[in-house]
């Protein structure tokens, strides 16, 4: 494994590939082949995949190799995730190769970067804008001096990129990780700045790496009912726990 993320034109740095059930969003429960890329332009305080963000590591994998593994998986859906896939130019050729192999392609992104449908083959754009609660706290031991705190807060929302993604991909979802009722005001303020989305596109997902305690998500359920949004269950956590490769 390598901890120095040096890119190659013909390959991507991949933290892991695996076949499982999609655990989140509109395609929950669908058997899928996952490609998790190493590297991210953000550092969420609660990030559950540090090997692709806080401590990025992985191996160079060529696009033909990744497509071969996808075919061998038997899955009909592929998910390109991270980290932040859209910071890598090779994600376009990878998405097109997976689609050319007959797979439905989902791309998971924080929405800080835009790549258009002329570059990406994407049948579901899964956009997860990061709220203020995602910013690392002062004194986070992973962030001596607070440099990532400042970078994260500056980068975490890019309304222009978000709007371009909404305009470019009619099949999409807006997935918000929420930690407290105060997050709802920030979500509503952001949505008011964006156009073209439908309530059915908005999903609320409770933060955490374990199944929420009974009753702890009642405020999320009520928010979804009142606004016509969706509750985002995390099936993989229920089935496998917080385990890599699931």
PyMOL commands that set and color helices and strands:
alter all, ss='L'
color gray80, all
select helices_A, chain A and resi 25-27+50-52+63-73+85-87+90-100+132-134+144-155+159-168+183-193+199-201+218-227+235-240
alter helices_A, ss='H'
color red, helices_A
select strands_A, chain A and resi 11-21+31-37+59-62+77-81+104-109+124-127+172-178+202-206+230-231
alter strands_A, ss='S'
color yellow, strands_A
deselect
rebuild
show_as cartoon
